[in-house]
Amino acid sequence: MGLFSFLKGGPSLRELLQKGAVIIDVRTPNEFDRGRLPEAINIPVDRIATDAKRILVIKRPVIFCCNSGDRSAQAVATIKKMGKKDVYNGGDWEKLYLIYKSI
């Protein structure tokens, strides 16, 4: 879903963040250390399947982000295949941060 999910009838990223969505940044630890959203959890995309149990037990919606939306889209697809429905592609972490700080 992501930035334009409202066009498809789904919740907007703003709504998800206002409701306390968990943010998972799927960039590498080096990328994450250079800049991140407050409260974001770093699980690199190549560890999503391995760490799926940590994600599947989260009761709130989950927003994945990265640099462009490609890796976060992979993470969304992986976790949805495992049964969690309330996962969203937040795309570019810096754009997501702009929404986050406006709330």
Backbone as JSON Lines, residues from 0, in Angstrom:
{"i":0,"aa":"M","n":[0.83,-1.18,0.0],"ca":[0.0,0.0,0.0],"c":[0.88,1.24,0.0]}
{"i":1,"aa":"G","n":[1.28,1.75,1.13],"ca":[2.24,2.84,1.13],"c":[1.63,4.22,0.97]}
{"i":2,"aa":"L","n":[2.38,5.09,0.3],"ca":[2.02,6.49,0.23],"c":[0.66,6.75,-0.38]}
{"i":3,"aa":"F","n":[0.25,5.95,-1.35],"ca":[-1.01,6.19,-2.05],"c":[-2.08,5.16,-1.7]}
{"i":4,"aa":"S","n":[-1.97,4.54,-0.54],"ca":[-2.93,3.52,-0.17],"c":[-4.34,4.07,-0.05]}
{"i":5,"aa":"F","n":[-4.47,5.36,0.23],"ca":[-5.79,5.94,0.35],"c":[-6.56,5.84,-0.96]}
{"i":6,"aa":"L","n":[-5.86,5.78,-2.09],"ca":[-6.52,5.64,-3.38],"c":[-7.15,4.26,-3.53]}
{"i":7,"aa":"K","n":[-6.65,3.29,-2.79],"ca":[-7.16,1.93,-2.85],"c":[-8.12,1.63,-1.71]}
{"i":8,"aa":"G","n":[-8.42,2.62,-0.9],"ca":[-9.34,2.42,0.2],"c":[-8.68,1.98,1.49]}
{"i":9,"aa":"G","n":[-7.36,1.85,1.51],"ca":[-6.66,1.46,2.72],"c":[-6.27,2.68,3.54]}
{"i":10,"aa":"P","n":[-5.75,2.45,4.74],"ca":[-5.36,3.57,5.58],"c":[-4.13,4.29,5.02]}
{"i":11,"aa":"S","n":[-4.05,5.59,5.28],"ca":[-2.87,6.34,4.87],"c":[-1.75,6.09,5.88]}
{"i":12,"aa":"L","n":[-0.54,6.39,5.49],"ca":[0.59,6.24,6.41],"c":[0.39,7.13,7.63]}
{"i":13,"aa":"R","n":[-0.13,8.32,7.43],"ca":[-0.41,9.23,8.55],"c":[-1.36,8.57,9.55]}
{"i":14,"aa":"E","n":[-2.43,7.97,9.05],"ca":[-3.4,7.3,9.93],"c":[-2.74,6.15,10.69]}
{"i":15,"aa":"L","n":[-1.93,5.39,9.98],"ca":[-1.25,4.26,10.62],"c":[-0.31,4.74,11.71]}
{"i":16,"aa":"L","n":[0.45,5.79,11.43],"ca":[1.37,6.33,12.43],"c":[0.61,6.9,13.63]}
{"i":17,"aa":"Q","n":[-0.5,7.57,13.37],"ca":[-1.31,8.12,14.46],"c":[-1.86,7.01,15.36]}
{"i":18,"aa":"K","n":[-2.08,5.84,14.79],"ca":[-2.61,4.71,15.55],"c":[-1.51,3.88,16.2]}
{"i":19,"aa":"G","n":[-0.25,4.34,16.08],"ca":[0.84,3.65,16.76],"c":[1.47,2.51,15.99]}
{"i":20,"aa":"A","n":[1.44,2.59,14.68],"ca":[2.08,1.54,13.87],"c":[3.55,1.38,14.25]}
{"i":21,"aa":"V","n":[4.04,0.18,14.14],"ca":[5.45,-0.13,14.37],"c":[6.19,0.11,13.06]}
{"i":22,"aa":"I","n":[7.32,0.8,13.13],"ca":[8.12,1.08,11.94],"c":[9.33,0.16,11.95]}
{"i":23,"aa":"I","n":[9.48,-0.61,10.87],"ca":[10.65,-1.47,10.71],"c":[11.42,-0.99,9.49]}
{"i":24,"aa":"D","n":[12.65,-0.59,9.73],"ca":[13.54,-0.1,8.68],"c":[14.37,-1.28,8.19]}
{"i":25,"aa":"V","n":[14.26,-1.6,6.9],"ca":[14.9,-2.8,6.38],"c":[16.24,-2.51,5.69]}
{"i":26,"aa":"R","n":[16.79,-1.33,5.93],"ca":[18.1,-1.01,5.37],"c":[19.2,-1.72,6.17]}
{"i":27,"aa":"T","n":[20.42,-1.64,5.66],"ca":[21.55,-2.25,6.37],"c":[21.81,-1.49,7.67]}
{"i":28,"aa":"P","n":[22.48,-2.12,8.63],"ca":[22.82,-1.41,9.86],"c":[23.61,-0.12,9.61]}
{"i":29,"aa":"N","n":[24.53,-0.12,8.64],"ca":[25.28,1.1,8.33],"c":[24.36,2.21,7.85]}
{"i":30,"aa":"E","n":[23.44,1.88,6.95],"ca":[22.48,2.88,6.46],"c":[21.62,3.4,7.62]}
{"i":31,"aa":"F","n":[21.16,2.49,8.45],"ca":[20.31,2.83,9.59],"c":[21.03,3.76,10.55]}
{"i":32,"aa":"D","n":[22.31,3.48,10.8],"ca":[23.09,4.3,11.73],"c":[23.32,5.71,11.22]}
{"i":33,"aa":"R","n":[23.28,5.91,9.91],"ca":[23.5,7.25,9.34],"c":[22.26,8.13,9.43]}
{"i":34,"aa":"G","n":[21.12,7.55,9.69],"ca":[19.89,8.33,9.82],"c":[18.7,7.4,9.88]}
{"i":35,"aa":"R","n":[17.75,7.71,10.76],"ca":[16.59,6.83,10.94],"c":[15.45,7.59,11.59]}
{"i":36,"aa":"L","n":[14.29,6.96,11.56],"ca":[13.13,7.49,12.27],"c":[13.26,7.14,13.74]}
{"i":37,"aa":"P","n":[12.83,8.06,14.61],"ca":[12.81,7.71,16.03],"c":[11.92,6.48,16.24]}
{"i":38,"aa":"E","n":[12.32,5.62,17.12],"ca":[11.56,4.42,17.48],"c":[11.54,3.34,16.4]}
{"i":39,"aa":"A","n":[12.2,3.56,15.27],"ca":[12.24,2.53,14.22],"c":[13.1,1.36,14.69]}
{"i":40,"aa":"I","n":[12.7,0.18,14.27],"ca":[13.44,-1.05,14.54],"c":[14.19,-1.4,13.27]}
{"i":41,"aa":"N","n":[15.45,-1.76,13.39],"ca":[16.23,-2.13,12.21],"c":[16.28,-3.65,12.07]}
{"i":42,"aa":"I","n":[15.65,-4.15,11.01],"ca":[15.77,-5.56,10.63],"c":[16.08,-5.54,9.13]}
{"i":43,"aa":"P","n":[17.34,-5.74,8.76],"ca":[17.7,-5.71,7.34],"c":[16.86,-6.68,6.52]}
{"i":44,"aa":"V","n":[16.58,-6.3,5.29],"ca":[15.68,-7.08,4.43],"c":[16.14,-8.54,4.3]}
{"i":45,"aa":"D","n":[17.43,-8.78,4.32],"ca":[17.9,-10.16,4.18],"c":[17.7,-10.98,5.47]}
{"i":46,"aa":"R","n":[17.19,-10.35,6.52],"ca":[16.9,-11.05,7.77],"c":[15.4,-11.14,8.07]}
{"i":47,"aa":"I","n":[14.58,-10.59,7.18],"ca":[13.13,-10.56,7.43],"c":[12.56,-11.96,7.63]}
{"i":48,"aa":"A","n":[12.87,-12.88,6.75],"ca":[12.34,-14.24,6.88],"c":[12.86,-14.91,8.15]}
{"i":49,"aa":"T","n":[14.13,-14.7,8.47],"ca":[14.74,-15.29,9.66],"c":[14.12,-14.73,10.94]}
{"i":50,"aa":"D","n":[13.84,-13.43,10.94],"ca":[13.29,-12.75,12.12],"c":[11.77,-12.61,12.06]}
{"i":51,"aa":"A","n":[11.12,-13.36,11.2],"ca":[9.67,-13.23,11.0],"c":[8.88,-13.4,12.29]}
{"i":52,"aa":"K","n":[9.3,-14.29,13.17],"ca":[8.56,-14.51,14.41],"c":[8.43,-13.22,15.21]}
{"i":53,"aa":"R","n":[9.49,-12.42,15.22],"ca":[9.45,-11.12,15.93],"c":[8.39,-10.21,15.33]}
{"i":54,"aa":"I","n":[8.21,-10.3,14.03],"ca":[7.28,-9.41,13.33],"c":[5.85,-9.94,13.42]}
{"i":55,"aa":"L","n":[5.68,-11.23,13.26],"ca":[4.34,-11.83,13.23],"c":[3.58,-11.68,14.54]}
{"i":56,"aa":"V","n":[4.29,-11.53,15.65],"ca":[3.61,-11.38,16.95],"c":[3.22,-9.94,17.27]}
{"i":57,"aa":"I","n":[3.64,-9.0,16.46],"ca":[3.29,-7.6,16.69],"c":[1.79,-7.42,16.46]}
{"i":58,"aa":"K","n":[1.11,-6.86,17.43],"ca":[-0.35,-6.71,17.36],"c":[-0.78,-5.46,16.58]}
{"i":59,"aa":"R","n":[0.11,-4.51,16.43],"ca":[-0.22,-3.27,15.72],"c":[0.18,-3.38,14.25]}
{"i":60,"aa":"P","n":[-0.33,-2.48,13.41],"ca":[0.13,-2.45,12.02],"c":[1.64,-2.22,11.95]}
{"i":61,"aa":"V","n":[2.26,-2.73,10.91],"ca":[3.7,-2.58,10.71],"c":[3.93,-1.84,9.39]}
{"i":62,"aa":"I","n":[4.78,-0.82,9.46],"ca":[5.19,-0.08,8.26],"c":[6.66,-0.39,8.03]}
{"i":63,"aa":"F","n":[6.98,-0.92,6.86],"ca":[8.37,-1.15,6.48],"c":[8.86,0.05,5.68]}
{"i":64,"aa":"C","n":[10.12,0.43,5.86],"ca":[10.7,1.51,5.07],"c":[12.15,1.17,4.72]}
{"i":65,"aa":"C","n":[12.67,1.88,3.74],"ca":[14.07,1.72,3.31],"c":[14.49,3.02,2.63]}
{"i":66,"aa":"N","n":[15.32,2.96,1.61],"ca":[15.72,4.17,0.89],"c":[14.77,4.55,-0.23]}
{"i":67,"aa":"S","n":[14.17,3.57,-0.87],"ca":[13.36,3.87,-2.06],"c":[11.99,3.19,-2.07]}
{"i":68,"aa":"G","n":[11.83,2.16,-1.3],"ca":[10.59,1.39,-1.31],"c":[10.74,0.0,-1.89]}
{"i":69,"aa":"D","n":[11.87,-0.27,-2.53],"ca":[12.07,-1.59,-3.13],"c":[12.26,-2.68,-2.06]}
{"i":70,"aa":"R","n":[13.19,-2.46,-1.15],"ca":[13.43,-3.46,-0.11],"c":[12.24,-3.58,0.83]}
{"i":71,"aa":"S","n":[11.6,-2.45,1.12],"ca":[10.43,-2.53,2.0],"c":[9.29,-3.28,1.32]}
{"i":72,"aa":"A","n":[9.17,-3.17,0.0],"ca":[8.16,-3.95,-0.73],"c":[8.45,-5.44,-0.62]}
{"i":73,"aa":"Q","n":[9.71,-5.82,-0.68],"ca":[10.09,-7.22,-0.5],"c":[9.7,-7.71,0.89]}
{"i":74,"aa":"A","n":[9.96,-6.87,1.89],"ca":[9.62,-7.25,3.27],"c":[8.12,-7.42,3.43]}
{"i":75,"aa":"V","n":[7.34,-6.5,2.88],"ca":[5.88,-6.6,2.95],"c":[5.41,-7.91,2.33]}
{"i":76,"aa":"A","n":[5.92,-8.22,1.14],"ca":[5.51,-9.45,0.45],"c":[5.86,-10.69,1.27]}
{"i":77,"aa":"T","n":[7.05,-10.71,1.85],"ca":[7.49,-11.85,2.65],"c":[6.58,-12.06,3.85]}
{"i":78,"aa":"I","n":[6.32,-11.0,4.59],"ca":[5.52,-11.12,5.81],"c":[4.05,-11.4,5.49]}
{"i":79,"aa":"K","n":[3.53,-10.83,4.42],"ca":[2.14,-11.14,4.03],"c":[1.99,-12.61,3.67]}
{"i":80,"aa":"K","n":[2.99,-13.18,3.01],"ca":[2.94,-14.61,2.67],"c":[2.9,-15.48,3.92]}
{"i":81,"aa":"M","n":[3.43,-14.95,5.02],"ca":[3.45,-15.69,6.28],"c":[2.18,-15.48,7.09]}
{"i":82,"aa":"G","n":[1.26,-14.65,6.58],"ca":[-0.04,-14.53,7.21],"c":[-0.39,-13.21,7.88]}
{"i":83,"aa":"K","n":[0.56,-12.32,8.04],"ca":[0.23,-11.02,8.66],"c":[-0.31,-10.09,7.59]}
{"i":84,"aa":"K","n":[-1.49,-9.57,7.82],"ca":[-2.16,-8.76,6.8],"c":[-1.91,-7.26,6.95]}
{"i":85,"aa":"D","n":[-1.73,-6.79,8.17],"ca":[-1.62,-5.34,8.39],"c":[-0.17,-4.86,8.31]}
{"i":86,"aa":"V","n":[0.44,-5.08,7.15],"ca":[1.8,-4.62,6.87],"c":[1.75,-3.7,5.65]}
{"i":87,"aa":"Y","n":[2.57,-2.65,5.68],"ca":[2.5,-1.61,4.67],"c":[3.89,-1.17,4.23]}
{"i":88,"aa":"N","n":[3.99,-0.77,2.99],"ca":[5.24,-0.26,2.44],"c":[5.27,1.25,2.63]}
{"i":89,"aa":"G","n":[6.13,1.69,3.54],"ca":[6.28,3.12,3.8],"c":[7.22,3.8,2.84]}
{"i":90,"aa":"G","n":[7.9,3.01,2.0],"ca":[8.8,3.58,1.0],"c":[10.03,4.23,1.61]}
{"i":91,"aa":"D","n":[10.38,5.36,1.07],"ca":[11.57,6.14,1.45],"c":[11.46,6.58,2.92]}
{"i":92,"aa":"W","n":[12.43,6.21,3.73],"ca":[12.36,6.52,5.16],"c":[12.34,8.01,5.42]}
{"i":93,"aa":"E","n":[13.01,8.8,4.58],"ca":[13.05,10.24,4.8],"c":[11.68,10.88,4.54]}
{"i":94,"aa":"K","n":[10.97,10.4,3.54],"ca":[9.61,10.89,3.29],"c":[8.67,10.45,4.41]}
{"i":95,"aa":"L","n":[8.85,9.23,4.87],"ca":[8.05,8.75,6.0],"c":[8.33,9.59,7.24]}
{"i":96,"aa":"Y","n":[9.58,9.99,7.42],"ca":[9.95,10.83,8.57],"c":[9.21,12.16,8.53]}
{"i":97,"aa":"L","n":[9.05,12.73,7.34],"ca":[8.32,14.0,7.23],"c":[6.88,13.85,7.71]}
{"i":98,"aa":"I","n":[6.27,12.73,7.38],"ca":[4.91,12.46,7.87],"c":[4.94,12.26,9.38]}
{"i":99,"aa":"Y","n":[5.9,11.47,9.84],"ca":[6.04,11.15,11.27],"c":[6.17,12.42,12.11]}
{"i":100,"aa":"K","n":[7.04,13.33,11.68],"ca":[7.28,14.52,12.51],"c":[6.15,15.54,12.42]}
{"i":101,"aa":"S","n":[5.25,15.39,11.46],"ca":[4.11,16.31,11.35],"c":[2.93,15.89,12.23]}
{"i":102,"aa":"I","n":[3.05,14.74,12.86],"ca":[1.94,14.23,13.7],"c":[2.08,14.75,15.12]}
